[in-house]
């Protein structure tokens, strides 16, 4: 039996942390709350085991959202044929629009806006993942010679994430309608090389 077969056999016999993440992701995408007790019952493990694997509810939600952020970014990047600044802006706009129109995100945000904002906007897995994704695409374009950025790439990536959060959650943060185009315009200004 190979290592992969052994792991699959073990997973089929007794649930693992990976099974918890799969179940939590599935529940989130269905618009359901990540109820720790219900997840334990679904997997046939105690609530204590669920907390040992997940940490707590916020940590589990953050891990699910981080994984979904990576997948969403990959979708946003597909089919973008531009290079340099145009590529960054197209991917960024696609990513924000995908998040803004995501029904599971909207459901989670409406259900408990304070929890959702706490998990997505504070320093943690979701913010780190989003920043890392922006940084990676910026770095690739800089390394190709297709883009020059004023300042540090990491600082620019952090700014892009903050601008995106402000646009996505504008209705909750400031009582105004989210404006993805404005966020993209601000990032466009940040990417404009100095004269």
DRENSE-235007 format. One line per 2 residues: number of its first residue (from 1); their letters; for each residue y, x, z of N, C-alpha, C. Coordinates in nm, 4 decimals. Example, Ala and Ser with C-alpha at 12.3 -4.5 7.8 and 13.67 -1.06 7.14 Angstrom:
2
1 = as = -0.5690:1.3190:0.7800:-0.4500:1.2300:0.7800:-0.3300:1.3200:0.7800 | -0.2250:1.2850:0.7080:-0.1060:1.3670:0.7140:0.0030:1.2900:0.7870
! end
This chain:
195
1 = xx = -0.1187:0.0850:0.0000:0.0000:0.0000:0.0000:0.1239:0.0888:0.0000 | 0.2193:0.0583:-0.0891:0.3424:0.1372:-0.0958:0.4343:0.0967:0.0184
3 = xx = 0.5400:0.1750:0.0384:0.6384:0.1449:0.1426:0.7030:0.0100:0.1168 | 0.7342:-0.0206:-0.0086:0.7967:-0.1478:-0.0431:0.7042:-0.2645:-0.0097
5 = xx = 0.5747:-0.2503:-0.0459:0.4787:-0.3563:-0.0150:0.4645:-0.3740:0.1354 | 0.4619:-0.2627:0.2077:0.4500:-0.2673:0.3533:0.5697:-0.3394:0.4152
7 = xx = 0.6894:-0.3090:0.3677:0.8105:-0.3723:0.4191:0.8087:-0.5209:0.3884 | 0.7681:-0.5577:0.2671:0.7638:-0.6983:0.2293:0.6625:-0.7737:0.3142
9 = xx = 0.5478:-0.7112:0.3404:0.4451:-0.7755:0.4211:0.4949:-0.7973:0.5636 | 0.5608:-0.6967:0.6186:0.6141:-0.7084:0.7540:0.7191:-0.8178:0.7597
11 = xx = 0.8076:-0.8214:0.6599:0.9144:-0.9208:0.6563:0.8568:-1.0620:0.6469 | 0.7466:-1.0779:0.5712:0.6856:-1.2090:0.5578:0.6232:-1.2532:0.6895
13 = xx = 0.5716:-1.1570:0.7662:0.5071:-1.1887:0.8939:0.6075:-1.2190:1.0036 | 0.7114:-1.1397:1.0119:0.8110:-1.1614:1.1172:0.9496:-1.1355:1.0594
15 = xx = 1.0426:-1.2251:1.0902:1.1771:-1.2104:1.0350:1.2451:-1.0819:1.0831 | 1.3394:-1.0372:1.0025:1.4153:-0.9164:1.0343:1.5647:-0.9475:1.0254
17 = xx = 1.6428:-0.8473:1.0560:1.7886:-0.8594:1.0445:1.8297:-0.8943:0.9009 | 1.7581:-0.8385:0.8041:1.7861:-0.8677:0.6633:1.7674:-1.0172:0.6364
19 = xx = 1.6622:-1.0760:0.6924:1.6405:-1.2196:0.6764:1.7555:-1.2995:0.7362 | 1.8081:-1.2528:0.8477:1.9233:-1.3193:0.9095:2.0435:-1.3170:0.8145
21 = xx = 2.0702:-1.2008:0.7547:2.1844:-1.1890:0.6635:2.1659:-1.2785:0.5408 | 2.0444:-1.2873:0.4893:2.0164:-1.3737:0.3742:2.0397:-1.5196:0.4125
23 = xx = 1.9887:-1.5602:0.5288:2.0051:-1.6986:0.5739:2.1523:-1.7304:0.6001 | 2.2240:-1.6378:0.6614:2.3663:-1.6590:0.6910:2.4459:-1.6699:0.5614
25 = xx = 2.4166:-1.5859:0.4662:2.4853:-1.5888:0.3362:2.4606:-1.7226:0.2668 | 2.3348:-1.7649:0.2667:2.2983:-1.8918:0.2036:2.3740:-2.0076:0.2697
27 = xx = 2.3800:-2.0084:0.4016:2.4512:-2.1144:0.4741:2.6009:-2.1119:0.4402 | 2.6598:-1.9921:0.4376:2.8021:-1.9822:0.4056:2.8296:-2.0377:0.2662
29 = xx = 2.7473:-1.9997:0.1697:2.7681:-2.0444:0.0316:2.7480:-2.1951:0.0159 | 2.6720:-2.2549:0.1054:2.6550:-2.4009:0.1043:2.7702:-2.4713:0.1767
31 = xx = 2.8599:-2.3929:0.2353:2.9715:-2.4515:0.3080:2.9380:-2.4867:0.4512 | 2.8280:-2.4340:0.5011:2.7851:-2.4625:0.6373:2.8391:-2.3574:0.7341
33 = xx = 2.8554:-2.3983:0.8584:2.8981:-2.3067:0.9644:2.7823:-2.2133:0.9986 | 2.8141:-2.0919:1.0367:2.7103:-1.9976:1.0777:2.6792:-2.0210:1.2257
35 = xx = 2.5964:-2.1179:1.2510:2.5564:-2.1531:1.3866:2.4417:-2.0610:1.4288 | 2.4666:-1.9807:1.5303:2.3697:-1.8792:1.5716:2.2379:-1.9431:1.6172
37 = xx = 2.2468:-2.0527:1.6897:2.1267:-2.1188:1.7387:2.0462:-2.1768:1.6219 | 2.1147:-2.2374:1.5260:2.0463:-2.2935:1.4088:1.9827:-2.1830:1.3249
39 = xx = 2.0503:-2.0709:1.3131:1.9930:-1.9574:1.2392:1.8672:-1.9065:1.3093 | 1.8717:-1.8990:1.4419:1.7535:-1.8576:1.5180:1.6376:-1.9530:1.4962
41 = xx = 1.6663:-2.0832:1.5000:1.5611:-2.1831:1.4785:1.5043:-2.1720:1.3370 | 1.5923:-2.1521:1.2389:1.5470:-2.1386:1.1003:1.4533:-2.0197:1.0828
43 = xx = 1.4858:-1.9098:1.1498:1.4058:-1.7879:1.1359:1.2906:-1.7811:1.2350 | 1.2898:-1.8725:1.3314:1.1831:-1.8716:1.4316:1.1963:-1.7603:1.5327
45 = xx = 1.3206:-1.7235:1.5635:1.3452:-1.6197:1.6642:1.4432:-1.6744:1.7679 | 1.4484:-1.6083:1.8809:1.5359:-1.6548:1.9882:1.6824:-1.6287:1.9557
47 = xx = 1.7668:-1.7013:2.0241:1.9110:-1.6815:2.0098:1.9494:-1.5393:2.0511 | 1.8804:-1.4877:2.1517:1.9052:-1.3502:2.1971:1.8783:-1.2508:2.0849
49 = xx = 1.7712:-1.2731:2.0104:1.7379:-1.1845:1.8980:1.8463:-1.1930:1.7908 | 1.8916:-1.3149:1.7631:1.9973:-1.3329:1.6633:2.1218:-1.2535:1.7044
51 = xx = 2.1607:-1.2626:1.8308:2.2788:-1.1892:1.8771:2.2552:-1.0379:1.8764 | 2.1326:-0.9963:1.9045:2.1025:-0.8522:1.9004:2.1162:-0.8012:1.7570
53 = xx = 2.0711:-0.8799:1.6602:2.0801:-0.8392:1.5200:2.2223:-0.8491:1.4662 | 2.2939:-0.9534:1.5066:2.4243:-0.9813:1.4458:2.5414:-0.9253:1.5249
55 = xx = 2.5249:-0.9038:1.6522:2.6375:-0.8690:1.7387:2.6926:-0.9979:1.7963 | 2.7756:-1.0662:1.7197:2.8251:-1.1980:1.7583:2.8591:-1.2756:1.6307
57 = xx = 2.9050:-1.3968:1.6482:2.9337:-1.4825:1.5326:3.0349:-1.4183:1.4382 | 3.1443:-1.3649:1.4936:3.2485:-1.3037:1.4098:3.1933:-1.1863:1.3301
59 = xx = 3.1099:-1.1058:1.3948:3.0533:-0.9894:1.3264:2.9595:-1.0322:1.2134 | 2.8828:-1.1376:1.2375:2.7928:-1.1882:1.1333:2.8731:-1.2425:1.0159
61 = xx = 2.9747:-1.3229:1.0454:3.0601:-1.3766:0.9393:3.1269:-1.2636:0.8610 | 3.1748:-1.1620:0.9317:3.2393:-1.0484:0.8655:3.1426:-0.9755:0.7732
63 = xx = 3.0194:-0.9603:0.8172:2.9210:-0.8915:0.7338:2.8878:-0.9739:0.6089 | 2.8758:-1.1047:0.6257:2.8501:-1.1921:0.5106:2.9675:-1.1850:0.4135
65 = xx = 3.0895:-1.1965:0.4651:3.2082:-1.1935:0.3790:3.2266:-1.0585:0.3113 | 3.1923:-0.9497:0.3790:3.2016:-0.8165:0.3170:3.1095:-0.8060:0.1971
67 = xx = 2.9867:-0.8527:0.2132:2.8917:-0.8505:0.1021:2.9384:-0.9361:-0.0141 | 2.9901:-1.0544:0.0184:3.0403:-1.1427:-0.0868:3.1648:-1.0848:-0.1539
69 = xx = 3.2470:-1.0124:-0.0787:3.3648:-0.9465:-0.1374:3.3225:-0.8448:-0.2424 | 3.2195:-0.7670:-0.2104:3.1702:-0.6685:-0.3067:3.1210:-0.7362:-0.4342
71 = xx = 3.0445:-0.8427:-0.4181:2.9929:-0.9144:-0.5348:3.1067:-0.9758:-0.6161 | 3.2043:-1.0323:-0.5472:3.3180:-1.0943:-0.6153:3.3973:-0.9896:-0.6924
73 = xx = 3.4143:-0.8727:-0.6347:3.4878:-0.7654:-0.7022:3.4147:-0.7211:-0.8286 | 3.2823:-0.7144:-0.8201:3.2033:-0.6777:-0.9387:3.2212:-0.7811:-1.0497
75 = xx = 3.2221:-0.9087:-1.0119:3.2447:-1.0153:-1.1105:3.3850:-1.0023:-1.1687 | 3.4830:-0.9744:-1.0837:3.6224:-0.9604:-1.1283:3.6382:-0.8454:-1.2268
77 = xx = 3.5567:-0.7442:-1.2119:3.5666:-0.6247:-1.2964:3.4946:-0.6422:-1.4311 | 3.3952:-0.7312:-1.4347:3.3184:-0.7526:-1.5581:3.4076:-0.7983:-1.6720
79 = xx = 3.3881:-0.7367:-1.7841:3.4594:-0.7799:-1.9039:3.6011:-0.7278:-1.9168 | 3.6524:-0.6594:-1.8159:3.7883:-0.6039:-1.8253:3.7793:-0.4760:-1.9072
81 = xx = 3.8421:-0.4765:-2.0226:3.8334:-0.3629:-2.1155:3.9576:-0.2748:-2.1134 | 4.0593:-0.3152:-2.0418:4.1825:-0.2362:-2.0356:4.1568:-0.1051:-1.9619
83 = xx = 4.2575:-0.0204:-1.9647:4.2513:0.1015:-1.8843:4.3844:0.1170:-1.8115 | 4.3838:0.2060:-1.7134:4.5058:0.2359:-1.6400:4.5588:0.1174:-1.5611
85 = xx = 4.6902:0.1039:-1.5631:4.7580:0.0003:-1.4854:4.7127:-0.1401:-1.5269 | 4.6957:-0.1624:-1.6564:4.6529:-0.2936:-1.7049:4.5147:-0.3300:-1.6502
87 = xx = 4.4271:-0.2315:-1.6395:4.2925:-0.2552:-1.5845:4.3002:-0.2937:-1.4373 | 4.3777:-0.2189:-1.3614:4.3917:-0.2469:-1.2177:4.4460:-0.3883:-1.1974
89 = xx = 4.5494:-0.4228:-1.2713:4.6123:-0.5540:-1.2554:4.5185:-0.6679:-1.2973 | 4.4428:-0.6472:-1.4045:4.3496:-0.7515:-1.4498:4.2391:-0.7742:-1.3462
91 = xx = 4.1828:-0.6672:-1.2947:4.0765:-0.6791:-1.1937:4.1317:-0.7439:-1.0672 | 4.2477:-0.6989:-1.0248:4.3115:-0.7514:-0.9034:4.3398:-0.9014:-0.9173
93 = xx = 4.3947:-0.9412:-1.0300:4.4242:-1.0830:-1.0541:4.2951:-1.1652:-1.0576 | 4.1940:-1.1147:-1.1263:4.0649:-1.1845:-1.1313:4.0070:-1.2023:-0.9912
95 = xx = 4.0111:-1.0960:-0.9131:3.9551:-1.0971:-0.7772:4.0264:-1.2010:-0.6906 | 4.1584:-1.1992:-0.6920:4.2333:-1.2946:-0.6103:4.2089:-1.4380:-0.6570
97 = xx = 4.2011:-1.4596:-0.7860:4.1771:-1.5961:-0.8368:4.0373:-1.6447:-0.7997 | 3.9399:-1.5553:-0.8059:3.8044:-1.5935:-0.7658:3.8008:-1.6324:-0.6175
99 = xx = 3.8696:-1.5555:-0.5348:3.8740:-1.5883:-0.3920:3.9498:-1.7187:-0.3672 | 4.0619:-1.7356:-0.4373:4.1455:-1.8544:-0.4173:4.0747:-1.9823:-0.4595
101 = xx = 3.9830:-1.9730:-0.5541:3.9147:-2.0925:-0.6036:3.7726:-2.1071:-0.5488 | 3.7330:-2.0188:-0.4595:3.5986:-2.0252:-0.4016:3.5875:-2.1428:-0.3052
103 = xx = 3.5000:-2.2354:-0.3368:3.4818:-2.3523:-0.2501:3.4300:-2.3137:-0.1109 | 3.3299:-2.2243:-0.0996:3.2858:-2.1853:0.0355:3.3985:-2.1215:0.1177
105 = xx = 3.4836:-2.0432:0.0545:3.5962:-1.9825:0.1262:3.6926:-2.0916:0.1718 | 3.7228:-2.1850:0.0827:3.8147:-2.2936:0.1197:3.7592:-2.3776:0.2347
107 = xx = 3.6289:-2.4064:0.2303:3.5664:-2.4852:0.3371:3.5754:-2.4112:0.4696 | 3.5407:-2.2822:0.4690:3.5451:-2.2025:0.5930:3.6875:-2.1915:0.6454
109 = xx = 3.7817:-2.1778:0.5563:3.9222:-2.1657:0.5944:3.9743:-2.2957:0.6551 | 3.9379:-2.4071:0.5950:3.9809:-2.5381:0.6491:3.9131:-2.5678:0.7825
111 = xx = 3.7847:-2.5309:0.7944:3.7086:-2.5624:0.9150:3.7681:-2.4944:1.0370 | 3.7975:-2.3659:1.0246:3.8496:-2.2914:1.1393:3.9410:-2.1801:1.0885
113 = xx = 4.0672:-2.2157:1.0575:4.1572:-2.1173:0.9974:4.1805:-1.9938:1.0851 | 4.1897:-2.0130:1.2160:4.2155:-1.8982:1.3049:4.0991:-1.7998:1.3024
115 = xx = 3.9775:-1.8521:1.3093:3.8590:-1.7667:1.3032:3.8537:-1.6945:1.1693 | 3.8718:-1.7684:1.0607:3.8611:-1.7086:0.9270:3.9646:-1.5979:0.9082
117 = xx = 4.0887:-1.6252:0.9467:4.1939:-1.5238:0.9325:4.1679:-1.4041:1.0229 | 4.1188:-1.4300:1.1428:4.0891:-1.3202:1.2356:3.9836:-1.2272:1.1753
119 = xx = 3.8809:-1.2854:1.1169:3.7712:-1.2058:1.0613:3.8126:-1.1350:0.9322 | 3.8935:-1.2015:0.8494:3.9246:-1.1436:0.7179:4.0454:-1.0519:0.7162
121 = xx = 4.1430:-1.0751:0.8034:4.2667:-0.9978:0.7923:4.2808:-0.8864:0.8945 | 4.2095:-0.8937:1.0038:4.2192:-0.7846:1.1013:4.1380:-0.6660:1.0548
123 = xx = 4.1688:-0.5512:1.1125:4.0931:-0.4315:1.0800:3.9457:-0.4562:1.1127 | 3.8614:-0.4387:1.0155:3.7190:-0.4628:1.0344:3.6463:-0.4545:0.9018
125 = xx = 3.5222:-0.5002:0.8988:3.4400:-0.4853:0.7779:3.4993:-0.5472:0.6523 | 3.5579:-0.6665:0.6629:3.6104:-0.7327:0.5430:3.7296:-0.6552:0.4875
127 = xx = 3.8215:-0.6205:0.5746:3.9396:-0.5441:0.5333:3.8999:-0.4066:0.4786 | 3.8067:-0.3406:0.5467:3.7614:-0.2087:0.4995:3.6950:-0.2182:0.3625
129 = xx = 3.6138:-0.3213:0.3428:3.5465:-0.3381:0.2140:3.6475:-0.3622:0.1032 | 3.7412:-0.4530:0.1267:3.8422:-0.4834:0.0249:3.9255:-0.3603:-0.0091
131 = xx = 3.9658:-0.2868:0.0930:4.0451:-0.1655:0.0712:3.9650:-0.0612:-0.0051 | 3.8401:-0.0443:0.0317:3.7534:0.0523:-0.0356:3.7335:0.0167:-0.1828
133 = xx = 3.7182:-0.1121:-0.2120:3.7013:-0.1552:-0.3513:3.8266:-0.1269:-0.4340 | 3.9430:-0.1576:-0.3782:4.0695:-0.1278:-0.4486:4.0851:0.0228:-0.4680
135 = xx = 4.0550:0.0965:-0.3631:4.0690:0.2418:-0.3695:3.9772:0.3010:-0.4767 | 3.8561:0.2504:-0.4837:3.7598:0.3015:-0.5804:3.8068:0.2816:-0.7245
137 = xx = 3.8559:0.1611:-0.7559:3.8992:0.1350:-0.8931:4.0262:0.2141:-0.9254 | 4.1152:0.2297:-0.8289:4.2351:0.3130:-0.8491:4.1954:0.4585:-0.8755
139 = xx = 4.1057:0.5085:-0.7922:4.0637:0.6496:-0.8039:3.9985:0.6760:-0.9402 | 3.9162:0.5823:-0.9861:3.8518:0.6004:-1.1177:3.9550:0.6128:-1.2288
141 = xx = 4.0568:0.5274:-1.2251:4.1589:0.5311:-1.3305:4.2437:0.6577:-1.3206 | 4.2719:0.7029:-1.1985:4.3473:0.8276:-1.1803:4.2647:0.9453:-1.2319
143 = xx = 4.1354:0.9486:-1.1979:4.0486:1.0586:-1.2414:4.0312:1.0613:-1.3932 | 4.0372:0.9472:-1.4589:4.0297:0.9411:-1.6056:4.1592:0.9856:-1.6711
145 = xx = 4.2642:0.9966:-1.5911:4.3945:1.0310:-1.6453:4.4672:0.9114:-1.7037 | 4.4180:0.7905:-1.6749:4.4784:0.6690:-1.7303:4.5849:0.6102:-1.6387
147 = xx = 4.5980:0.6656:-1.5186:4.6910:0.6087:-1.4216:4.7485:0.7185:-1.3334 | 4.8778:0.7091:-1.3105:4.9441:0.7951:-1.2124:4.9973:0.7035:-1.1038
149 = xx = 4.9685:0.7370:-0.9800:5.0173:0.6517:-0.8706:5.1159:0.7300:-0.7853 | 5.2236:0.6628:-0.7467:5.3177:0.7266:-0.6560:5.2602:0.7218:-0.5145
151 = xx = 5.2359:0.8352:-0.4560:5.1833:0.8376:-0.3190:5.0320:0.8429:-0.3147 | 4.9793:0.8160:-0.1948:4.8356:0.8249:-0.1714:4.7635:0.7005:-0.2222
153 = xx = 4.6481:0.7221:-0.2811:4.5673:0.6115:-0.3315:4.5262:0.5193:-0.2173 | 4.4891:0.5750:-0.1039:4.4443:0.4922:0.0087:4.5561:0.4014:0.0596
155 = xx = 4.6789:0.4521:0.0624:4.7922:0.3700:0.1066:4.8193:0.2578:0.0075 | 4.8085:0.2880:-0.1210:4.8287:0.1863:-0.2241:4.7210:0.0789:-0.2155
157 = xx = 4.5955:0.1206:-0.1952:4.4860:0.0248:-0.1822:4.5080:-0.0661:-0.0614 | 4.5509:-0.0094:0.0504:4.5797:-0.0898:0.1702:4.6908:-0.1907:0.1432
159 = xx = 4.7947:-0.1467:0.0728:4.9057:-0.2361:0.0387:4.8579:-0.3496:-0.0515 | 4.7711:-0.3188:-0.1471:4.7184:-0.4214:-0.2372:4.6419:-0.5280:-0.1593
161 = xx = 4.5647:-0.4846:-0.0609:4.4876:-0.5798:0.0201:4.5813:-0.6681:0.1010 | 4.6812:-0.6080:0.1636:4.7765:-0.6865:0.2437:4.8541:-0.7867:0.1579
163 = xx = 4.8937:-0.7444:0.0405:4.9656:-0.8342:-0.0516:4.8736:-0.9484:-0.0944 | 4.7490:-0.9164:-0.1224:4.6522:-1.0187:-0.1607:4.6274:-1.1187:-0.0490
165 = xx = 4.6144:-1.0694:0.0737:4.5950:-1.1594:0.1880:4.7151:-1.2514:0.2053 | 4.8337:-1.1957:0.1925:4.9551:-1.2768:0.2065:4.9594:-1.3862:0.0999
167 = xx = 4.9139:-1.3539:-0.0211:4.9133:-1.4533:-0.1284:4.8054:-1.5591:-0.1051 | 4.6863:-1.5148:-0.0695:4.5739:-1.6076:-0.0527:4.5943:-1.7047:0.0630
169 = xx = 4.6553:-1.6556:0.1700:4.6677:-1.7367:0.2918:4.8119:-1.7771:0.3195 | 4.8940:-1.7811:0.2145:5.0370:-1.8116:0.2290:5.0610:-1.9470:0.2931
171 = xx = 4.9770:-2.0438:0.2600:4.9981:-2.1772:0.3174:4.9785:-2.1763:0.4679 | 4.8827:-2.0977:0.5166:4.8602:-2.0890:0.6617:4.9594:-1.9967:0.7305
173 = xx = 4.9930:-1.8875:0.6641:5.0808:-1.7877:0.7259:5.2276:-1.8270:0.7227 | 5.2703:-1.8910:0.6134:5.4139:-1.9190:0.5987:5.4450:-2.0612:0.5540
175 = xx = 5.3435:-2.1423:0.5355:5.3675:-2.2797:0.4949:5.4110:-2.2957:0.3502 | 5.3798:-2.1974:0.2667:5.4141:-2.2058:0.1245:5.2859:-2.1984:0.0421
177 = xx = 5.2939:-2.2471:-0.0808:5.1775:-2.2459:-0.1689:5.1385:-2.1020:-0.2060 | 5.0073:-2.0731:-0.2091:4.9633:-1.9408:-0.2538:5.0111:-1.9135:-0.3969
179 = xx = 5.0538:-1.7920:-0.4219:5.1054:-1.7551:-0.5538:5.0419:-1.6220:-0.5966 | 4.9297:-1.6329:-0.6654:4.8553:-1.5151:-0.7099:4.9379:-1.4335:-0.8091
181 = xx = 5.0077:-1.5010:-0.9010:5.0872:-1.4293:-1.0016:5.1950:-1.3433:-0.9355 | 5.2542:-1.3947:-0.8295:5.3579:-1.3171:-0.7602:5.2962:-1.1926:-0.6952
183 = xx = 5.1799:-1.2089:-0.6342:5.1116:-1.0936:-0.5739:5.0809:-0.9883:-0.6793 | 5.0319:-1.0324:-0.7954:5.0015:-0.9392:-0.9041:5.1302:-0.8706:-0.9510
185 = xx = 5.2399:-0.9444:-0.9579:5.3693:-0.8862:-0.9969:5.4169:-0.7804:-0.8994 | 5.3961:-0.8029:-0.7721:5.4358:-0.7038:-0.6711:5.3520:-0.5770:-0.6855
187 = xx = 5.2203:-0.5948:-0.7047:5.1334:-0.4777:-0.7239:5.1708:-0.4053:-0.8526 | 5.2086:-0.4797:-0.9552:5.2531:-0.4173:-1.0807:5.3729:-0.3258:-1.0550
189 = xx = 5.4667:-0.3719:-0.9709:5.5824:-0.2874:-0.9376:5.5383:-0.1617:-0.8635 | 5.4404:-0.1769:-0.7739:5.3914:-0.0593:-0.7000:5.3236:0.0416:-0.7912
191 = xx = 5.2653:-0.0085:-0.8989:5.1943:0.0804:-0.9929:5.2843:0.1390:-1.1005 | 5.4101:0.0980:-1.1034:5.5025:0.1491:-1.2040:5.5450:0.2894:-1.1641
193 = xx = 5.5209:0.3864:-1.2523:5.5604:0.5233:-1.2203:5.7131:0.5363:-1.2091 | 5.7588:0.6211:-1.1196:5.9027:0.6403:-1.1073:5.9600:0.7004:-1.2341
195 = x = 6.0849:0.6645:-1.2653:6.1513:0.7152:-1.3876:6.1839:0.8610:-1.3761
! end
